[in-house]
Amino acid sequence: MGPLHTYAADVVWTGAGASGTASYTSYSRDHDVRIGDKPPLPGSADPAFRGDPARYSPEELLVAALAQCHMLWFLHLASADGVVVVGYTDHARGTMRVEAAGHGQFTEVVLHPVVTLVPGAHANDGGPVDDARLDALHERAHEHCFIARSVSFPVRCVPSTPRTGEVPLVTTPGR
């Protein structure tokens, strides 16, 4: 067995108002997610469940966590293979089914990553960086993603055709 890592987050309900949970409509679903010394993340329920649409819902954060984990593994594996990635976006989408009794679960999450490569990209082995190579990197990233390995619903990856672009210019303020 490998090393164990522990993650902590505090969730603090901020929506009690004057009457708390006196009724289903009497309280706000607003809360803050606090992780260490980082800025609080404003959370709420999904608007369909009386939440504030200006705040992050747990369902959105789950989809985001899956996309983030996949991206971080993909970038790591690309770097190890000598594939120079200069841009990465993902338009991830999750589908959740709610049953009549109010129980619900995600049925799937689909990742839609768009990778931007340096022009004329080649891997460490000298081979071109084509769709097949990128698909293999996405498959390996999926196999390694801690979050995808932890959920009981399918997480699919449908990558877009890679783009080529220039390395973004990084500027330092004051220089």
MIDOSE-1310 file (N, C-alpha, C; in nm, 2 decimals, decimal comma, always signed):
residues 175
mgpl	+0,08/-0,12/+0,00/+0,00/+0,00/+0,00/+0,09/+0,12/+0,00; +0,05/+0,22/-0,08/+0,13/+0,35/-0,09/+0,10/+0,44/+0,03; +0,16/+0,56/+0,02/+0,14/+0,65/+0,13/-0,01/+0,71/+0,13; -0,06/+0,74/+0,24/-0,19/+0,80/+0,26/-0,18/+0,95/+0,26
htya	-0,27/+1,02/+0,20/-0,28/+1,16/+0,20/-0,41/+1,20/+0,26; -0,42/+1,30/+0,34/-0,54/+1,34/+0,40/-0,57/+1,48/+0,35; -0,70/+1,51/+0,32/-0,74/+1,64/+0,28/-0,85/+1,69/+0,37; -0,85/+1,81/+0,40/-0,95/+1,87/+0,49/-1,01/+1,99/+0,43
advv	-1,14/+2,00/+0,46/-1,22/+2,12/+0,42/-1,32/+2,15/+0,52; -1,34/+2,27/+0,56/-1,44/+2,31/+0,65/-1,56/+2,37/+0,57; -1,68/+2,33/+0,60/-1,80/+2,38/+0,54/-1,87/+2,45/+0,66; -1,90/+2,58/+0,64/-1,97/+2,66/+0,74/-2,09/+2,72/+0,68
wtga	-2,21/+2,68/+0,73/-2,34/+2,73/+0,69/-2,35/+2,87/+0,73; -2,38/+2,96/+0,63/-2,40/+3,10/+0,66/-2,54/+3,15/+0,63; -2,63/+3,06/+0,61/-2,77/+3,09/+0,57/-2,88/+3,07/+0,66; -2,85/+3,07/+0,80/-2,96/+3,04/+0,89/-3,06/+3,15/+0,90
gasg	-3,02/+3,27/+0,88/-3,11/+3,39/+0,89/-3,17/+3,39/+1,03; -3,29/+3,45/+1,04/-3,36/+3,47/+1,17/-3,43/+3,35/+1,22; -3,47/+3,26/+1,13/-3,55/+3,15/+1,18/-3,49/+3,01/+1,15; -3,37/+3,00/+1,09/-3,31/+2,87/+1,07/-3,39/+2,79/+0,98
tasy	-3,40/+2,66/+1,01/-3,47/+2,56/+0,93/-3,62/+2,54/+0,98; -3,68/+2,65/+1,02/-3,82/+2,64/+1,06/-3,91/+2,58/+0,95; -3,87/+2,61/+0,83/-3,94/+2,55/+0,72/-3,85/+2,53/+0,60; -3,89/+2,46/+0,50/-3,80/+2,43/+0,39/-3,76/+2,56/+0,31
tsys	-3,85/+2,66/+0,32/-3,82/+2,78/+0,25/-3,77/+2,89/+0,34; -3,75/+2,87/+0,47/-3,71/+2,97/+0,56/-3,56/+3,00/+0,57; -3,48/+2,91/+0,51/-3,34/+2,93/+0,52/-3,27/+2,93/+0,39; -3,15/+2,99/+0,39/-3,07/+3,00/+0,27/-2,98/+2,88/+0,27
rdhd	-2,95/+2,83/+0,15/-2,85/+2,72/+0,13/-2,71/+2,77/+0,13; -2,68/+2,90/+0,15/-2,55/+2,95/+0,14/-2,46/+2,90/+0,25; -2,34/+2,88/+0,21/-2,23/+2,83/+0,30/-2,10/+2,87/+0,24; -1,99/+2,86/+0,32/-1,86/+2,88/+0,27/-1,78/+2,76/+0,29
vrig	-1,70/+2,73/+0,19/-1,60/+2,62/+0,19/-1,47/+2,68/+0,22; -1,41/+2,64/+0,33/-1,28/+2,69/+0,38/-1,18/+2,58/+0,38; -1,07/+2,61/+0,31/-0,96/+2,51/+0,30/-0,83/+2,59/+0,34; -0,78/+2,56/+0,46/-0,66/+2,62/+0,51/-0,67/+2,77/+0,51
dkpp	-0,57/+2,84/+0,46/-0,56/+2,99/+0,46/-0,61/+3,04/+0,33; -0,66/+2,96/+0,24/-0,71/+3,01/+0,11/-0,84/+3,09/+0,12; -0,87/+3,17/+0,03/-0,99/+3,25/+0,04/-1,11/+3,15/+0,04; -1,22/+3,19/+0,12/-1,33/+3,10/+0,12/-1,40/+3,09/-0,02
lpgs	-1,46/+2,98/-0,05/-1,53/+2,95/-0,17/-1,68/+2,96/-0,14; -1,75/+3,05/-0,20/-1,89/+3,06/-0,16/-1,97/+2,95/-0,23; -2,04/+2,87/-0,14/-2,12/+2,76/-0,19/-2,26/+2,78/-0,17; -2,35/+2,70/-0,24/-2,49/+2,70/-0,22/-2,54/+2,57/-0,28
adpa	-2,67/+2,55/-0,28/-2,73/+2,44/-0,35/-2,75/+2,48/-0,49; -2,77/+2,38/-0,58/-2,81/+2,41/-0,72/-2,94/+2,49/-0,71; -2,95/+2,59/-0,81/-3,07/+2,67/-0,81/-3,20/+2,59/-0,81; -3,20/+2,47/-0,87/-3,31/+2,38/-0,87/-3,36/+2,34/-0,73
frgd	-3,26/+2,35/-0,64/-3,29/+2,31/-0,50/-3,29/+2,43/-0,40; -3,33/+2,54/-0,45/-3,34/+2,67/-0,38/-3,20/+2,73/-0,35; -3,10/+2,70/-0,43/-2,97/+2,76/-0,41/-2,95/+2,89/-0,48; -2,84/+2,96/-0,45/-2,81/+3,09/-0,50/-2,72/+3,06/-0,63
pary	-2,77/+3,10/-0,75/-2,70/+3,07/-0,87/-2,56/+3,14/-0,88; -2,54/+3,24/-0,80/-2,41/+3,32/-0,80/-2,31/+3,24/-0,72; -2,34/+3,13/-0,65/-2,25/+3,06/-0,57/-2,22/+2,92/-0,63; -2,11/+2,86/-0,59/-2,08/+2,72/-0,65/-2,16/+2,62/-0,58
spee	-2,21/+2,52/-0,66/-2,28/+2,41/-0,60/-2,19/+2,29/-0,59; -2,22/+2,19/-0,50/-2,14/+2,07/-0,49/-2,13/+2,00/-0,62; -2,24/+2,00/-0,70/-2,24/+1,93/-0,82/-2,15/+1,99/-0,92; -2,15/+2,12/-0,93/-2,05/+2,19/-1,02/-1,91/+2,16/-0,97
llva	-1,88/+2,16/-0,84/-1,75/+2,14/-0,79/-1,70/+2,00/-0,82; -1,79/+1,90/-0,82/-1,75/+1,76/-0,85/-1,71/+1,75/-1,00; -1,79/+1,81/-1,09/-1,75/+1,81/-1,23/-1,62/+1,89/-1,25; -1,60/+2,00/-1,18/-1,47/+2,07/-1,19/-1,36/+1,99/-1,14
alaq	-1,37/+1,92/-1,02/-1,27/+1,84/-0,97/-1,22/+1,73/-1,07; -1,32/+1,67/-1,13/-1,29/+1,56/-1,23/-1,21/+1,62/-1,35; -1,25/+1,74/-1,40/-1,18/+1,81/-1,51/-1,04/+1,85/-1,46; -1,03/+1,90/-1,34/-0,90/+1,95/-1,29/-0,80/+1,83/-1,28
chml	-0,85/+1,72/-1,22/-0,76/+1,61/-1,20/-0,71/+1,55/-1,33; -0,80/+1,54/-1,43/-0,76/+1,49/-1,56/-0,66/+1,58/-1,62; -0,68/+1,71/-1,62/-0,59/+1,80/-1,68/-0,45/+1,79/-1,62; -0,45/+1,79/-1,48/-0,32/+1,78/-1,42/-0,24/+1,66/-1,45
wflh	-0,31/+1,54/-1,46/-0,24/+1,42/-1,50/-0,20/+1,43/-1,65; -0,29/+1,48/-1,73/-0,25/+1,49/-1,87/-0,13/+1,58/-1,89; -0,12/+1,69/-1,82/+0,00/+1,78/-1,84/+0,12/+1,71/-1,78; +0,11/+1,64/-1,68/+0,23/+1,57/-1,62/+0,28/+1,46/-1,72
lasa	+0,18/+1,38/-1,77/+0,22/+1,28/-1,87/+0,27/+1,33/-2,00; +0,22/+1,44/-2,05/+0,26/+1,51/-2,17/+0,41/+1,56/-2,15; +0,43/+1,62/-2,03/+0,57/+1,67/-2,00/+0,67/+1,55/-2,00; +0,63/+1,44/-1,94/+0,72/+1,33/-1,93/+0,75/+1,27/-2,06
dgvv	+0,65/+1,28/-2,16/+0,67/+1,23/-2,29/+0,73/+1,33/-2,39; +0,76/+1,45/-2,34/+0,82/+1,55/-2,42/+0,73/+1,62/-2,51; +0,60/+1,61/-2,48/+0,50/+1,68/-2,56/+0,47/+1,82/-2,50; +0,50/+1,92/-2,58/+0,50/+2,06/-2,53/+0,35/+2,11/-2,55
vvgy	+0,28/+2,12/-2,44/+0,15/+2,18/-2,43/+0,16/+2,32/-2,39; +0,10/+2,41/-2,46/+0,10/+2,56/-2,42/-0,04/+2,61/-2,39; -0,14/+2,53/-2,40/-0,28/+2,57/-2,36/-0,36/+2,45/-2,34; -0,46/+2,46/-2,25/-0,55/+2,35/-2,22/-0,67/+2,41/-2,16
tdha	-0,79/+2,37/-2,22/-0,92/+2,41/-2,16/-1,00/+2,28/-2,16; -1,10/+2,28/-2,08/-1,20/+2,17/-2,08/-1,33/+2,22/-2,06; -1,43/+2,18/-2,14/-1,57/+2,21/-2,12/-1,64/+2,09/-2,07; -1,62/+2,06/-1,95/-1,67/+1,94/-1,88/-1,82/+1,95/-1,86
rgtm	-1,89/+1,85/-1,87/-2,04/+1,85/-1,84/-2,08/+1,72/-1,77; -2,16/+1,74/-1,66/-2,20/+1,63/-1,58/-2,35/+1,61/-1,59; -2,40/+1,49/-1,59/-2,55/+1,47/-1,59/-2,59/+1,40/-1,46; -2,69/+1,45/-1,39/-2,74/+1,39/-1,27/-2,88/+1,36/-1,28
rvea	-2,92/+1,25/-1,23/-3,06/+1,21/-1,24/-3,12/+1,22/-1,09; -3,23/+1,28/-1,08/-3,30/+1,29/-0,95/-3,43/+1,21/-0,96; -3,44/+1,12/-0,86/-3,56/+1,03/-0,86/-3,68/+1,09/-0,79; -3,79/+1,03/-0,80/-3,92/+1,09/-0,74/-3,90/+1,11/-0,59
aghg	-3,83/+1,02/-0,52/-3,82/+1,04/-0,38/-3,72/+1,14/-0,34; -3,65/+1,20/-0,43/-3,55/+1,30/-0,41/-3,41/+1,25/-0,41; -3,39/+1,12/-0,41/-3,26/+1,07/-0,42/-3,20/+1,10/-0,56; -3,07/+1,11/-0,57/-3,01/+1,14/-0,70/-2,87/+1,09/-0,71
qfte	-2,82/+1,08/-0,83/-2,68/+1,05/-0,85/-2,64/+1,09/-0,99; -2,51/+1,11/-1,00/-2,46/+1,14/-1,14/-2,47/+1,02/-1,22; -2,50/+1,03/-1,35/-2,51/+0,92/-1,44/-2,38/+0,92/-1,52; -2,32/+1,04/-1,54/-2,19/+1,04/-1,61/-2,14/+1,18/-1,61
vvlh	-2,01/+1,19/-1,63/-1,94/+1,32/-1,66/-1,86/+1,30/-1,79; -1,87/+1,40/-1,88/-1,80/+1,39/-2,00/-1,70/+1,51/-2,01; -1,58/+1,48/-2,02/-1,47/+1,59/-2,03/-1,45/+1,62/-2,18; -1,44/+1,74/-2,21/-1,42/+1,79/-2,35/-1,29/+1,87/-2,36
pvvt	-1,17/+1,81/-2,34/-1,05/+1,89/-2,34/-1,01/+1,94/-2,48; -0,95/+2,06/-2,48/-0,89/+2,12/-2,60/-0,75/+2,15/-2,56; -0,66/+2,08/-2,63/-0,51/+2,10/-2,61/-0,45/+2,18/-2,72; -0,37/+2,28/-2,67/-0,29/+2,36/-2,77/-0,14/+2,32/-2,76
lvpg	-0,09/+2,29/-2,87/+0,05/+2,24/-2,88/+0,14/+2,35/-2,95; +0,27/+2,34/-2,92/+0,36/+2,43/-3,00/+0,36/+2,38/-3,14; +0,38/+2,47/-3,24/+0,38/+2,43/-3,38/+0,49/+2,32/-3,40; +0,46/+2,22/-3,48/+0,56/+2,12/-3,51/+0,60/+2,03/-3,39
ahan	+0,51/+2,02/-3,30/+0,54/+1,94/-3,17/+0,58/+1,80/-3,21; +0,68/+1,75/-3,14/+0,73/+1,61/-3,14/+0,75/+1,56/-3,00; +0,74/+1,43/-2,98/+0,76/+1,37/-2,85/+0,90/+1,34/-2,83; +0,94/+1,29/-2,71/+1,08/+1,25/-2,68/+1,13/+1,15/-2,78
dggp	+1,05/+1,06/-2,83/+1,09/+0,95/-2,92/+1,11/+1,00/-3,06; +1,08/+1,13/-3,09/+1,09/+1,19/-3,22/+0,97/+1,18/-3,30; +0,87/+1,10/-3,25/+0,74/+1,08/-3,33/+0,66/+1,21/-3,32; +0,57/+1,22/-3,42/+0,48/+1,34/-3,42/+0,38/+1,33/-3,31
vdda	+0,33/+1,44/-3,27/+0,22/+1,45/-3,17/+0,09/+1,45/-3,25; +0,03/+1,34/-3,27/-0,09/+1,33/-3,35/-0,21/+1,29/-3,26; -0,32/+1,27/-3,32/-0,44/+1,24/-3,24/-0,42/+1,11/-3,16; -0,36/+1,01/-3,22/-0,34/+0,88/-3,15/-0,26/+0,90/-3,03
rlda	-0,15/+0,98/-3,04/-0,06/+1,00/-2,92/-0,14/+1,08/-2,81; -0,21/+1,18/-2,85/-0,28/+1,26/-2,75/-0,40/+1,17/-2,69; -0,46/+1,09/-2,77/-0,56/+1,00/-2,71/-0,50/+0,91/-2,61; -0,38/+0,86/-2,64/-0,32/+0,77/-2,54/-0,28/+0,84/-2,41
lher	-0,24/+0,97/-2,43/-0,21/+1,05/-2,31/-0,34/+1,07/-2,23; -0,45/+1,10/-2,30/-0,58/+1,12/-2,23/-0,62/+0,99/-2,16; -0,60/+0,87/-2,22/-0,64/+0,75/-2,16/-0,55/+0,72/-2,03; -0,42/+0,75/-2,04/-0,34/+0,73/-1,93/-0,37/+0,83/-1,82
aheh	-0,41/+0,95/-1,85/-0,45/+1,05/-1,75/-0,57/+1,00/-1,68; -0,67/+0,95/-1,76/-0,79/+0,89/-1,70/-0,76/+0,78/-1,60; -0,67/+0,69/-1,64/-0,63/+0,58/-1,55/-0,57/+0,62/-1,42; -0,50/+0,74/-1,43/-0,43/+0,79/-1,31/-0,51/+0,88/-1,22
cfia	-0,62/+0,94/-1,28/-0,69/+1,05/-1,21/-0,75/+0,99/-1,08; -0,71/+1,05/-0,97/-0,76/+1,00/-0,84/-0,91/+1,02/-0,82; -0,96/+1,13/-0,87/-1,10/+1,16/-0,85/-1,19/+1,07/-0,94; -1,15/+1,05/-1,07/-1,22/+0,96/-1,16/-1,22/+0,82/-1,10
rsvs	-1,11/+0,78/-1,04/-1,10/+0,64/-0,99/-1,19/+0,62/-0,86; -1,24/+0,74/-0,81/-1,31/+0,73/-0,68/-1,46/+0,74/-0,70; -1,51/+0,77/-0,81/-1,65/+0,78/-0,83/-1,71/+0,65/-0,90; -1,84/+0,64/-0,88/-1,91/+0,51/-0,92/-1,98/+0,53/-1,05
fpvr	-1,97/+0,64/-1,12/-2,03/+0,67/-1,25/-1,93/+0,68/-1,35; -1,96/+0,66/-1,48/-1,86/+0,68/-1,59/-1,81/+0,82/-1,61; -1,68/+0,83/-1,63/-1,62/+0,96/-1,67/-1,56/+0,94/-1,80; -1,62/+1,00/-1,90/-1,57/+0,98/-2,04/-1,49/+1,11/-2,08
cvps	-1,39/+1,08/-2,17/-1,31/+1,19/-2,23/-1,33/+1,20/-2,38; -1,38/+1,31/-2,43/-1,40/+1,33/-2,57/-1,32/+1,45/-2,61; -1,19/+1,43/-2,64/-1,10/+1,54/-2,67/-1,13/+1,60/-2,81; -1,11/+1,73/-2,82/-1,12/+1,80/-2,95/-0,99/+1,79/-3,03
tprt	-1,00/+1,81/-3,15/-0,88/+1,81/-3,24/-0,78/+1,91/-3,18; -0,65/+1,87/-3,16/-0,56/+1,96/-3,10/-0,53/+2,09/-3,18; -0,50/+2,19/-3,12/-0,47/+2,32/-3,18/-0,32/+2,34/-3,17; -0,26/+2,42/-3,26/-0,12/+2,47/-3,24/-0,12/+2,62/-3,22
gevp	-0,03/+2,66/-3,14/-0,03/+2,80/-3,11/+0,11/+2,84/-3,06; +0,13/+2,96/-3,04/+0,26/+3,01/-2,99/+0,26/+3,00/-2,84; +0,38/+2,99/-2,78/+0,39/+2,99/-2,64/+0,34/+3,12/-2,58; +0,25/+3,12/-2,49/+0,20/+3,25/-2,44/+0,32/+3,33/-2,38
lvtt	+0,31/+3,46/-2,40/+0,41/+3,55/-2,35/+0,37/+3,58/-2,20; +0,46/+3,56/-2,11/+0,44/+3,58/-1,97/+0,51/+3,71/-1,94; +0,43/+3,80/-1,88/+0,49/+3,93/-1,84/+0,48/+3,95/-1,69; +0,58/+4,01/-1,64/+0,59/+4,04/-1,50/+0,55/+4,18/-1,47
pgr	+0,46/+4,21/-1,38/+0,42/+4,35/-1,36/+0,55/+4,43/-1,31; +0,56/+4,55/-1,36/+0,67/+4,64/-1,32/+0,79/+4,62/-1,40; +0,79/+4,54/-1,50/+0,91/+4,52/-1,58/+0,89/+4,57/-1,72
